[in-house]
Amino acid sequence: MDPNTTILGFIGIGVMGKSMARHLMAAGYQTHIHSRTKSRAQELVDEGAIWHDDVAGVARVADVVFTIVGFPPDVEQVYFGDDGILANVRPGSYVVDMTTSSPALAVRIATQAAERGCQALDAPVSGGDTGAREARLSIMVGGDEAAFAAVLPLFQLMGANIVHQGPAGSGQHCKMCNQTVIASTMLGVCEAIAYAQKAGLDPATVLQSISSGAAGSWSLANLAPRILAGDFAPGFYVKHFIKDMTIAAESARAMGLDTPGLDLAKSLYETLQAQGGGDDGTQALFKLYE
């Protein structure tokens, strides 16, 4: 896609979306944006993004519309209705939802996009705020293979590991696998640090030994140091992780699959949220062990 002729839209300028949109802008693409809170998007406006007061305004002008919002109801609000993307996007355009959302909702969006003569991709991401800033996100894509190929050059501006998983909804199913792994991994990370402290060890020294061994993981390498520093700021919000685990658990049950590890992690994160930790980063689970 040529930056001189392709106009992009980006809806959802949050912790992840701001960096992702910035990468597209840096590549020379005219980028039209909208977010629920305009002040969060002001930096991008100052850098040249074109602000719209509503979703419909972005959809009407963009050849490719990216969305990354909070929860499935937010996705529905953005895509459906007279003021939504699908009622206003031009035939021949692409819509790409990068929110972690319901696989069934992704299929619904793709079906209605096709009725409008558009192509829809579900493309949730993993990598947190650091991956978004450094354009190293893992992007899991569901939808038509030709549409994936067309949008791939844009994905490559935002991520480093981009894989087409299959038809509509497949990207979201893949993300549920990702979140299921992270859920149990975070329990292990927090319990290991708590164990090291109880044993009188220096947790930072312990990390030197275990991070490069069989226990190594992204969470251990990136979030354990934040825990040791007392940094519980969100790269990814607890409240959003609970949303993801809820979708994963419900999808698993619909397929007849038991997920006891996921269910345990979800219950602990819900406890953390009940104690006021919903806006913390996922590493704040450690607070339950202190």
C-alpha positions as CSV (number, residue, x, y, z in Angstrom):
1,M,0.0,0.0,0.0
2,D,1.4,3.3,-1.1
3,P,1.7,6.1,1.5
4,N,1.0,8.6,-1.3
5,T,-2.4,7.1,-2.2
6,T,-3.6,5.1,0.8
7,I,-5.4,6.9,3.6
8,L,-5.5,5.2,7.0
9,G,-7.9,5.5,9.9
10,F,-7.1,4.6,13.5
11,I,-9.7,4.4,16.2
12,G,-8.6,3.9,19.8
13,I,-5.6,5.9,21.0
14,G,-4.7,4.2,24.2
15,V,-1.6,2.6,25.7
16,M,-1.2,0.4,22.7
17,G,-3.0,2.4,20.0
18,K,-1.0,5.6,20.3
19,S,2.3,3.9,19.5
20,M,0.8,1.8,16.7
21,A,-0.8,4.7,15.0
22,R,2.5,6.7,15.4
23,H,4.4,4.0,13.4
24,L,1.9,4.3,10.6
25,M,2.3,8.0,10.5
26,A,6.1,7.7,10.6
27,A,5.9,5.7,7.4
28,G,4.3,8.6,5.7
29,Y,0.6,7.6,5.7
30,Q,-2.0,10.2,6.1
31,T,-3.8,9.0,9.3
32,H,-7.2,10.0,10.5
33,I,-7.9,9.2,14.2
34,H,-10.7,9.1,16.7
35,S,-10.7,8.2,20.4
36,R,-13.2,8.4,23.2
37,T,-11.0,10.9,25.0
38,K,-9.5,13.5,22.6
39,S,-6.9,14.6,25.1
40,R,-5.2,11.2,24.8
41,A,-4.9,11.7,21.1
42,Q,-3.5,15.3,21.2
43,E,0.1,14.2,20.8
44,L,-0.7,12.5,17.6
45,V,-2.7,15.5,16.4
46,D,0.3,17.7,17.1
47,E,2.4,15.3,15.1
48,G,0.1,15.5,12.0
49,A,-2.8,13.1,12.6
50,I,-6.2,14.4,11.5
51,W,-8.8,14.3,14.3
52,H,-12.5,13.4,13.8
53,D,-15.1,13.9,16.4
54,D,-16.8,10.5,15.6
55,V,-16.1,7.1,14.2
56,A,-18.2,7.7,11.1
57,G,-15.9,10.6,10.0
58,V,-12.9,8.3,10.0
59,A,-14.6,5.5,8.2
60,R,-15.8,7.7,5.4
61,V,-12.3,8.8,4.3
62,A,-10.1,5.9,5.1
63,D,-9.0,3.0,2.8
64,V,-8.0,1.0,5.8
65,V,-9.5,1.5,9.3
66,F,-7.7,0.0,12.3
67,T,-9.5,-0.3,15.7
68,I,-8.1,-1.2,19.1
69,V,-10.6,-0.4,21.9
70,G,-11.3,-1.9,25.3
71,F,-14.0,-4.5,25.5
72,P,-16.3,-6.4,23.1
73,P,-19.2,-4.0,23.7
74,D,-16.9,-1.2,22.7
75,V,-16.1,-3.1,19.5
76,E,-19.8,-3.5,18.8
77,Q,-20.4,0.2,19.4
78,V,-17.6,1.2,17.0
79,Y,-18.6,-1.1,14.2
80,F,-22.4,-1.3,14.2
81,G,-25.3,1.1,14.0
82,D,-25.9,4.1,11.8
83,D,-22.8,6.0,13.2
84,G,-20.5,2.9,13.1
85,I,-17.7,1.9,10.8
86,L,-19.7,-0.6,8.7
87,A,-22.5,1.8,7.9
88,N,-20.0,4.4,6.7
89,V,-17.0,2.7,5.2
90,R,-16.5,2.8,1.5
91,P,-16.8,-0.4,-0.6
92,G,-13.4,-1.9,-1.3
93,S,-12.0,-0.7,2.0
94,Y,-10.5,-2.9,4.7
95,V,-11.4,-2.8,8.4
96,V,-9.0,-4.4,10.9
97,D,-10.0,-4.9,14.5
98,M,-6.9,-5.3,16.7
99,T,-8.8,-5.4,20.0
100,T,-8.7,-8.7,21.8
101,S,-12.3,-9.6,21.5
102,S,-14.8,-12.5,20.9
103,P,-14.2,-14.8,18.0
104,A,-17.9,-14.9,17.3
105,L,-18.0,-11.1,17.1
106,A,-15.1,-11.1,14.6
107,V,-17.1,-13.5,12.4
108,R,-20.1,-11.2,12.6
109,I,-18.0,-8.1,11.6
110,A,-16.5,-10.0,8.7
111,T,-20.0,-11.1,7.5
112,Q,-21.4,-7.6,7.6
113,A,-18.3,-6.1,6.1
114,A,-18.6,-8.5,3.1
115,E,-22.2,-7.3,2.6
116,R,-20.8,-3.8,2.3
117,G,-18.3,-4.9,-0.2
118,C,-15.4,-4.6,2.3
119,Q,-12.9,-7.0,3.8
120,A,-12.5,-7.4,7.6
121,L,-9.6,-8.9,9.5
122,D,-9.4,-9.7,13.2
123,A,-5.9,-9.1,14.3
124,P,-5.3,-9.0,18.1
125,V,-1.8,-8.3,19.3
126,S,0.6,-9.4,22.0
127,G,3.6,-7.7,23.3
128,G,2.3,-5.0,25.6
129,D,3.2,-1.3,25.7
130,T,6.9,-2.1,25.0
131,G,6.1,-4.2,21.9
132,A,3.8,-1.4,20.7
133,R,6.5,1.3,21.2
134,E,9.2,-0.8,19.5
135,A,7.0,-2.2,16.7
136,R,7.7,-5.7,17.9
137,L,4.2,-6.8,18.4
138,S,3.0,-10.4,17.6
139,I,0.0,-10.0,15.4
140,M,-2.5,-12.9,15.0
141,V,-4.7,-12.5,12.0
142,G,-8.0,-14.1,11.0
143,G,-9.8,-13.4,7.7
144,D,-9.5,-13.7,4.0
145,E,-5.9,-14.6,2.9
146,A,-5.9,-12.1,0.1
147,A,-7.0,-9.3,2.5
148,F,-4.2,-10.4,4.8
149,A,-1.7,-10.1,2.0
150,A,-2.9,-6.6,1.1
151,V,-2.7,-5.3,4.7
152,L,0.5,-7.1,5.6
153,P,2.8,-4.1,4.7
154,L,0.9,-2.1,7.3
155,F,1.1,-4.8,9.9
156,Q,4.8,-5.0,9.4
157,L,5.1,-1.3,10.5
158,M,3.6,-2.3,13.9
159,G,4.8,-5.8,14.5
160,A,7.6,-8.3,14.1
161,N,5.8,-11.6,14.2
162,I,2.7,-11.6,11.9
163,V,0.9,-14.8,11.2
164,H,-2.3,-15.5,9.3
165,Q,-4.2,-18.1,11.4
166,G,-7.1,-18.9,9.1
167,P,-10.7,-17.5,8.4
168,A,-12.5,-14.8,10.3
169,G,-12.3,-15.4,14.1
170,S,-9.1,-17.4,13.9
171,G,-6.9,-14.4,15.1
172,Q,-9.1,-14.1,18.2
173,H,-9.0,-17.8,18.9
174,C,-5.2,-17.7,18.6
175,K,-5.1,-14.7,21.1
176,M,-7.2,-16.8,23.5
177,C,-4.4,-19.4,23.4
178,N,-1.9,-16.7,24.0
179,Q,-3.8,-15.3,27.0
180,T,-4.3,-18.8,28.5
181,V,-0.5,-19.3,28.5
182,I,0.1,-15.9,30.0
183,A,-2.5,-16.4,32.7
184,S,-0.8,-19.5,34.2
185,T,2.7,-18.1,33.5
186,M,2.0,-15.0,35.6
187,L,1.0,-17.2,38.6
188,G,4.4,-18.9,38.3
189,V,6.3,-15.6,38.0
190,C,4.7,-14.1,41.1
191,E,5.0,-17.3,43.1
192,A,8.7,-17.7,42.2
193,I,9.5,-14.2,43.3
194,A,7.6,-14.7,46.5
195,Y,9.4,-18.0,47.1
196,A,12.8,-16.4,46.5
197,Q,12.0,-13.7,49.1
198,K,10.8,-16.2,51.7
199,A,13.9,-18.2,51.2
200,G,16.1,-15.2,51.8
201,L,17.4,-15.0,48.3
202,D,17.9,-11.9,46.2
203,P,15.1,-12.2,43.6
204,A,17.1,-10.2,41.1
205,T,20.0,-12.7,41.4
206,V,17.5,-15.6,41.1
207,L,16.2,-14.1,37.8
208,Q,19.7,-14.1,36.4
209,S,19.7,-17.9,36.8
210,I,16.2,-18.8,35.7
211,S,15.4,-16.3,33.0
212,S,17.6,-18.0,30.4
213,G,16.8,-21.6,31.4
214,A,13.7,-23.8,30.8
215,A,11.6,-21.3,32.9
216,G,12.4,-18.4,30.6
217,S,9.4,-16.5,29.2
218,W,8.5,-13.0,28.0
219,S,6.6,-12.4,31.3
220,L,9.6,-13.4,33.4
221,A,12.0,-11.3,31.3
222,N,9.9,-8.2,31.0
223,L,7.5,-8.1,34.0
224,A,9.4,-9.7,36.8
225,P,11.9,-6.8,36.8
226,R,8.9,-4.4,37.1
227,I,7.7,-6.3,40.1
228,L,11.1,-6.1,41.8
229,A,11.1,-2.3,41.1
230,G,7.6,-1.9,42.6
231,D,6.4,-0.8,39.1
232,F,2.8,-1.8,38.7
233,A,1.9,0.7,35.9
234,P,0.0,-0.8,33.1
235,G,1.6,-2.1,30.0
236,F,-1.6,-4.1,29.9
237,Y,-4.5,-3.4,32.3
238,V,-5.7,-6.0,34.8
239,K,-9.3,-5.2,33.9
240,H,-8.6,-5.9,30.2
241,F,-6.8,-9.2,31.1
242,I,-9.8,-10.3,33.1
243,K,-11.9,-9.5,30.0
244,D,-9.6,-11.7,27.8
245,M,-9.7,-14.6,30.3
246,T,-13.5,-14.4,30.5
247,I,-13.7,-14.6,26.7
248,A,-11.2,-17.5,26.6
249,A,-13.0,-19.4,29.4
250,E,-16.4,-18.9,27.7
251,S,-15.0,-20.0,24.3
252,A,-13.4,-23.1,25.9
253,R,-16.6,-24.1,27.6
254,A,-18.5,-23.7,24.3
255,M,-16.1,-26.2,22.8
256,G,-16.4,-28.6,25.8
257,L,-12.9,-27.9,27.1
258,D,-12.0,-27.6,30.8
259,T,-9.4,-25.0,31.7
260,P,-8.6,-25.2,35.4
261,G,-5.4,-23.2,35.2
262,L,-7.1,-20.4,33.4
263,D,-10.0,-20.4,35.8
264,L,-7.7,-20.2,38.8
265,A,-5.8,-17.3,37.3
266,K,-9.0,-15.5,36.4
267,S,-10.3,-15.8,40.0
268,L,-7.1,-14.4,41.5
269,Y,-7.1,-11.4,39.1
270,E,-10.8,-10.8,39.9
271,T,-9.7,-10.7,43.6
272,L,-7.0,-8.1,42.7
273,Q,-9.6,-6.0,40.8
274,A,-11.9,-6.2,43.8
275,Q,-9.1,-4.7,45.9
276,G,-8.8,-1.8,43.5
277,G,-6.2,-3.1,41.1
278,G,-8.2,-3.0,37.9
279,D,-6.1,-0.2,36.4
280,D,-2.8,-1.7,37.3
281,G,-0.6,-3.7,35.0
282,T,-0.9,-7.5,35.0
283,Q,2.3,-7.8,37.0
284,A,0.3,-6.3,40.0
285,L,-0.9,-9.8,40.7
286,F,2.2,-10.0,42.9
287,K,0.4,-7.7,45.4
288,L,-1.7,-10.8,46.4
289,Y,1.5,-12.5,47.5
290,E,3.0,-9.7,49.5
